Amino acid sequence: MATKNESLGGNNRYFHQRIMAHLPVKASWVDKVTGKRIEVEGLTEHIGEKSALVNLNTLPPVGGEISLRVLDEDKTLIEVPAEVIRVERDPSKPLAALSIVENIKKWKSIAMTAAQEWVARQWKLNYEEEWAN
């Protein structure tokens, strides 16, 4: 009898849930060249169990650590340290892929719930608009 891992081709990768949601965020880090603190605002593209993909106008350096705050309006829902694992320098949509470094359980509980609630609100708004005509 094949194990679950063997039935997936034998690789040891686990698939994690990601929720496509556009939550406001604030990211900050210290620029290694100037020593100045950089603070930028943006939106999430998706929230994962241990990760986030965020749209930021100024991208942090790959391999660097940033502070990521997920907001609900102007209220901070959660603030966590994150490592920048990849950036996409598309001028129309600059993205940073982040790996959450600490407070993973709290991240899953708070950020994933906020993302699910965002999706539910958007679905309800879109559904109601579609049927309003």
Phi and psi in degrees as a GROMACS rama.xvg file:
@    title "Ramachandran Plot"
@    xaxis  label "Phi"
@    yaxis  label "Psi"
@TYPE xy
-78.1206  140.963  ALA-2
-78.4998  168.583  THR-3
-58.0903  -40.7903  LYS-4
-64.6968  -41.736  ASN-5
-67.6167  -34.9364  GLU-6
-69.094  -15.7721  SER-7
-97.2663  23.6349  LEU-8
88.2846  8.25458  GLY-9
82.0035  -2.4617  GLY-10
-79.1534  157.85  ASN-11
-98.8945  20.3241  ASN-12
-80.5903  138.563  ARG-13
-107.431  140.906  TYR-14
-93.4019  130.559  PHE-15
-111.369  147.294  HIS-16
-70.0989  139.292  GLN-17
-129.086  139.861  ARG-18
-117.505  122.534  ILE-19
-78.7196  108.322  MET-20
-149.25  146.436  ALA-21
-107.823  81.5007  HIS-22
-96.6641  141.473  LEU-23
-68.6064  141.505  PRO-24
-136.3  159.444  VAL-25
-127.568  131.499  LYS-26
-121.258  144.901  ALA-27
-145.441  149.267  SER-28
-160.422  165.998  TRP-29
-98.2055  125.193  VAL-30
-69.8123  124.448  ASP-31
-69.5601  -24.3178  LYS-32
-80.1004  -51.168  VAL-33
-92.3533  -21.7525  THR-34
79.1014  2.51669  GLY-35
-85.6408  149.098  LYS-36
-82.2093  128.204  ARG-37
-105.74  130.789  ILE-38
-128.104  126.454  GLU-39
-133.473  154.159  VAL-40
-107.573  156.865  GLU-41
-169.063  -163.677  GLY-42
-134.531  147.422  LEU-43
-76.8674  147.537  THR-44
-93.5816  -42.4839  GLU-45
-154.054  157.671  HIS-46
-118.04  128.579  ILE-47
-111.045  175.165  GLY-48
-63.9564  -29.8968  GLU-49
-136.145  20.2653  LYS-50
-153.806  171.314  SER-51
-153.798  146.174  ALA-52
-113.653  120.276  LEU-53
-123.932  144.181  VAL-54
-95.5328  113.817  ASN-55
-130.125  137.382  LEU-56
-67.1519  -35.3692  ASN-57
-111.731  123.039  THR-58
-91.8996  138.491  LEU-59
-76.5289  162.629  PRO-60
-72.2227  141.379  PRO-61
-62.5556  135.998  VAL-62
90.0182  -13.1079  GLY-63
-81.4347  164.092  GLY-64
-107.505  138.018  GLU-65
-127.123  164.743  ILE-66
-100.798  125.351  SER-67
-115.088  124.208  LEU-68
-113.079  125.617  ARG-69
-98.4502  131.917  VAL-70
-115.054  156.008  LEU-71
-124.628  102.634  ASP-72
60.8805  -118.915  GLU-73
-102.629  2.54599  ASP-74
-91.8879  131.266  LYS-75
-74.2738  122.384  THR-76
-83.1833  -43.8847  LEU-77
-157.88  147.316  ILE-78
-129.325  126.703  GLU-79
-138.43  152.69  VAL-80
-79.0239  143.886  PRO-81
-141.278  148.284  ALA-82
-99.7311  136.448  GLU-83
-82.271  114.271  VAL-84
-100.908  -18.0473  ILE-85
-166.519  148.792  ARG-86
-130.477  150.181  VAL-87
-120.177  114.139  GLU-88
-91.7977  40.9154  ARG-89
-73.8742  118.262  ASP-90
-56.9207  -31.043  PRO-91
-79.4045  -19.256  SER-92
-158.368  75.3544  LYS-93
-71.1667  127.134  PRO-94
-123.981  147.588  LEU-95
-125.367  126.853  ALA-96
-91.7766  126.344  ALA-97
-120.605  142.997  LEU-98
-110.085  124.561  SER-99
-71.4653  129.753  ILE-100
-91.1592  -41.0121  VAL-101
-133.869  166.356  GLU-102
58.746  43.56  ASN-103
-61.2576  -44.1517  ILE-104
-62.5788  -42.8411  LYS-105
-65.2738  -41.1085  LYS-106
-57.6434  -50.2329  TRP-107
-58.1012  -45.1276  LYS-108
-66.6406  -49.4656  SER-109
-85.5494  -53.284  ILE-110
-69.0061  -43.3003  ALA-111
-65.2139  -39.3941  MET-112
-64.5169  -43.929  THR-113
-61.7749  -39.6415  ALA-114
-65.8908  -42.6898  ALA-115
-62.449  -40.9265  GLN-116
-65.6845  -38.7912  GLU-117
-60.6972  -46.7138  TRP-118
-60.6227  -43.7139  VAL-119
-62.2537  -41.7885  ALA-120
-63.5437  -44.0171  ARG-121
-65.4365  -41.1602  GLN-122
-62.2089  -45.0201  TRP-123
-62.9914  -45.0174  LYS-124
-61.0811  -47.2286  LEU-125
-65.653  -40.0856  ASN-126
-65.0177  -45.7165  TYR-127
-66.4455  -38.853  GLU-128
-64.0078  -41.4314  GLU-129
-63.3365  -36.4578  GLU-130
-92.2793  -3.11842  TRP-131
-71.9149  -23.9261  ALA-132
